[in-house]
Amino acid sequence: PPVGAQVRRRGEQPVWIRSPVANGPVLRCAGPWRTTGGWWSREGRFAFDHFDVLTQDGTICRLRFDHVARRWQIDAVYD
């Protein structure tokens, strides 16, 4: 399941992350890739911005911002 994260941004780009999975400044960032759907249903709608980031601690992960819930999460960790 996704892990919650605290994120600082510069514009739309994440520049710093704190979470149980990745911590520290973002050294590289790709994205955002936007995904939306379920707009016809109040309960089923979703809107995400996904980013692939490399943090200073060496973690490469898929970070997402949930526009509906207004929160940041880490969806995946790459190895």
Number of C-alpha atoms within 10 A of each C-alpha: 7 12 13 17 20 13 21 15 11 8 7 10 16 24 18 19 23 15 15 10 16 22 19 17 18 23 14 14 18 13 16 17 11 12 11 11 11 11 11 8 9 8 8 9 12 16 18 21 17 21 22 20 27 21 20 16 13 13 17 20 20 20 28 26 22 16 13 10 10 9 14 22 19 24 16 16 14 10 6
